[in-house]
């Protein structure tokens, strides 16, 4: 196979012109012969390899789930469930997967909802939303970044790997941030259990009410 120096397209040995960009392969071979010190560029990778490298950990699982969101090459919505996004602190899961905008929304959204409604169960609603939509949102996140990487058609394999590492993969430190939050939560819960329920008899309005009742008797 002859590698085109212009677009990195692989061509048959007997080809004189690149099947993709039309460049003369004879000139490319001559240039490669005169520049023996420059190592040949590694060919670009196929789509599945790009997706696997972009996703990183648990790539097999997510590629299986992502099949639900594609029909004849066209994206579509389908119901799925992401347990880590539901059980873990939702905005931390999005941050772990480098989905910064979604992490911001799921960090601020529950706080605003709780403030406006005065109901702490609003956070549970947001967790359910994260569990139901995280896979689909992550699919689009991967798709958009991989398309951008593939648009750089002159990018060789080394450049692709660098781009995939910068925009894809995970941020392992976020796991320890989540562990810290859960330790703080458990410590607070244990303290509340040890102290017991609040004593209503010691509330400020209780002595006055008791005195009024005693005076009537």
C-alpha positions as CSV (number, residue, x, y, z in Angstrom):
1,X,0.0,0.0,0.0
2,X,1.2,3.5,-0.8
3,X,0.5,6.3,1.7
4,X,-0.5,9.6,0.2
5,X,1.6,12.4,1.8
6,X,-1.1,14.9,1.2
7,X,-4.1,13.3,3.0
8,X,-2.7,10.1,4.6
9,X,-5.0,7.9,2.4
10,X,-3.9,4.3,1.8
11,X,-3.7,3.5,-2.0
12,X,-2.9,0.3,-3.9
13,X,0.7,-0.2,-4.9
14,X,-0.1,0.2,-8.6
15,X,-1.9,3.5,-8.2
16,X,-0.4,6.6,-9.6
17,X,-2.8,9.1,-8.1
18,X,-4.4,9.3,-4.7
19,X,-8.0,7.9,-4.7
20,X,-9.0,10.6,-2.2
21,X,-7.3,13.9,-3.0
22,X,-5.8,13.1,-6.5
23,X,-2.2,13.9,-5.6
24,X,0.5,12.2,-7.7
25,X,1.7,9.3,-5.7
26,X,5.0,9.1,-7.7
27,X,6.0,12.5,-6.5
28,X,5.0,11.5,-3.0
29,X,7.2,8.4,-3.1
30,X,10.1,10.4,-4.5
31,X,9.7,13.0,-1.7
32,X,9.6,10.2,0.8
33,X,12.8,8.7,-0.7
34,X,14.7,12.0,-0.5
35,X,13.5,12.7,3.1
36,X,14.5,9.4,4.7
37,X,15.1,11.0,8.1
38,X,11.4,12.0,8.6
39,X,9.4,9.0,9.9
40,X,6.2,8.3,7.9
41,X,3.0,9.5,9.5
42,X,0.9,6.8,11.2
43,X,-2.5,6.4,9.4
44,X,-5.6,7.8,11.1
45,X,-7.7,5.4,13.1
46,X,-11.1,4.0,12.3
47,X,-14.3,5.3,13.9
48,X,-14.7,2.6,16.6
49,X,-11.1,3.1,17.8
50,X,-11.7,6.9,18.0
51,X,-14.8,6.3,20.1
52,X,-13.0,3.8,22.4
53,X,-10.1,6.1,23.0
54,X,-12.4,9.1,23.6
55,X,-14.6,7.3,26.1
56,X,-11.7,5.6,28.0
57,X,-12.9,3.6,31.0
58,X,-16.0,1.4,30.4
59,X,-15.8,2.0,26.6
60,X,-17.4,-1.4,25.9
61,X,-20.4,-0.7,28.1
62,X,-21.0,2.8,26.6
63,X,-20.6,1.6,23.0
64,X,-23.2,-1.0,23.6
65,X,-25.6,1.6,25.1
66,X,-24.9,4.1,22.3
67,X,-26.3,1.6,19.7
68,X,-29.7,2.5,21.1
69,X,-29.2,6.1,20.0
70,X,-28.5,5.5,16.4
71,X,-30.8,4.2,13.6
72,X,-29.4,3.8,10.1
73,X,-26.6,6.2,10.9
74,X,-29.0,8.9,12.2
75,X,-29.2,9.8,15.9
76,X,-32.4,9.2,17.8
77,X,-33.5,9.4,21.5
78,X,-34.1,6.2,23.4
79,X,-34.7,5.5,27.1
80,X,-31.7,4.2,29.1
81,X,-30.4,4.4,32.6
82,X,-27.1,5.4,34.0
83,X,-26.6,4.2,37.6
84,X,-23.4,6.1,38.4
85,X,-25.0,9.4,37.3
86,X,-28.0,8.6,39.6
87,X,-26.3,7.2,42.7
88,X,-23.2,9.3,42.5
89,X,-23.5,13.1,43.0
90,X,-24.8,14.0,39.5
91,X,-22.7,17.0,38.7
92,X,-19.6,15.2,39.7
93,X,-20.3,12.4,37.2
94,X,-20.6,14.9,34.4
95,X,-17.4,16.6,35.6
96,X,-15.7,13.1,35.7
97,X,-16.6,12.7,32.0
98,X,-15.4,16.3,31.2
99,X,-18.9,17.5,30.4
100,X,-18.4,20.9,32.0
101,X,-21.6,22.6,30.9
102,X,-23.8,19.8,32.1
103,X,-21.8,19.6,35.4
104,X,-22.6,23.3,36.0
105,X,-26.3,22.8,35.2
106,X,-26.5,19.9,37.6
107,X,-24.6,21.7,40.3
108,X,-26.7,24.9,40.2
109,X,-30.1,23.4,39.2
110,X,-30.8,21.4,42.4
111,X,-29.8,24.4,44.6
112,X,-32.0,26.8,42.8
113,X,-34.9,24.3,42.8
114,X,-34.6,23.7,46.5
115,X,-34.4,27.4,47.2
116,X,-37.5,28.2,45.1
117,X,-39.6,25.3,46.4
118,X,-38.3,24.9,49.9
119,X,-38.4,21.2,49.3
120,X,-35.1,19.2,49.7
121,X,-36.6,16.4,47.6
122,X,-36.0,18.5,44.5
123,X,-32.4,17.1,44.6
124,X,-33.8,13.6,44.2
125,X,-35.8,14.7,41.1
126,X,-32.6,16.1,39.6
127,X,-30.8,12.8,40.3
128,X,-33.5,10.9,38.5
129,X,-33.2,13.2,35.6
130,X,-29.5,12.6,35.5
131,X,-29.9,8.8,35.6
132,X,-32.4,8.9,32.7
133,X,-30.6,11.3,30.4
134,X,-26.9,10.9,31.2
135,X,-26.2,8.2,28.6
136,X,-27.9,10.2,25.8
137,X,-26.2,13.4,26.7
138,X,-22.8,11.6,26.9
139,X,-23.5,10.1,23.5
140,X,-23.9,13.5,21.9
141,X,-20.9,14.8,23.8
142,X,-18.7,12.1,22.3
143,X,-20.2,12.4,18.9
144,X,-19.7,16.2,18.6
145,X,-16.1,16.0,19.8
146,X,-15.2,13.1,17.6
147,X,-16.7,14.8,14.5
148,X,-14.6,17.9,15.2
149,X,-11.4,15.7,15.5
150,X,-12.2,13.9,12.2
151,X,-12.8,17.2,10.4
152,X,-9.1,17.9,10.8
153,X,-8.4,15.5,7.9
154,X,-4.7,16.3,7.8
155,X,-4.3,15.1,11.4
156,X,-2.2,12.0,11.7
157,X,-2.6,9.3,14.4
158,X,-0.3,11.0,16.9
159,X,-2.2,14.3,16.6
160,X,-5.5,12.4,17.0
161,X,-4.4,10.7,20.1
162,X,-3.4,14.0,21.6
163,X,-6.7,15.6,20.8
164,X,-8.6,12.6,22.1
165,X,-6.6,12.7,25.4
166,X,-7.3,16.4,25.9
167,X,-11.1,16.4,25.2
168,X,-12.0,12.8,26.0
169,X,-11.3,10.3,28.8
170,X,-12.1,11.0,32.4
171,X,-10.8,13.0,35.4
172,X,-9.9,10.5,38.1
173,X,-9.5,13.1,40.8
174,X,-13.3,13.6,40.8
175,X,-13.8,10.2,42.3
176,X,-12.0,11.3,45.5
177,X,-14.0,14.6,45.6
178,X,-17.1,12.4,45.6
179,X,-15.7,10.2,48.3
180,X,-15.0,13.3,50.4
181,X,-18.6,14.5,50.0
182,X,-20.1,11.1,51.0
183,X,-17.8,11.0,54.1
184,X,-19.1,14.4,55.1
185,X,-22.7,13.4,54.5
186,X,-22.3,10.2,56.5
187,X,-20.6,12.0,59.4
188,X,-23.5,14.5,59.5
189,X,-26.0,11.7,59.4
190,X,-24.4,9.9,62.3
191,X,-24.2,13.1,64.3
192,X,-28.0,13.7,63.7
193,X,-28.8,10.1,64.8
194,X,-26.7,10.4,68.0
195,X,-28.3,13.7,68.9
196,X,-31.8,12.3,68.3
197,X,-34.9,14.2,67.1
198,X,-35.2,17.8,68.2
199,X,-36.9,18.3,71.6
200,X,-40.0,20.3,71.0
201,X,-40.4,20.9,74.8
202,X,-37.4,23.1,74.6
203,X,-38.7,25.3,71.8
204,X,-39.0,29.0,72.7
205,X,-42.8,29.1,72.5
206,X,-43.3,26.0,74.7
207,X,-42.7,27.5,78.2
208,X,-45.0,30.4,77.6
209,X,-47.8,28.1,76.4
210,X,-47.3,25.8,79.5
211,X,-47.4,28.8,81.8
212,X,-50.6,30.1,80.3
213,X,-52.3,26.7,80.7
214,X,-51.2,26.5,84.3
215,X,-52.5,29.9,85.1
216,X,-55.9,28.9,83.7
217,X,-56.1,26.0,86.1
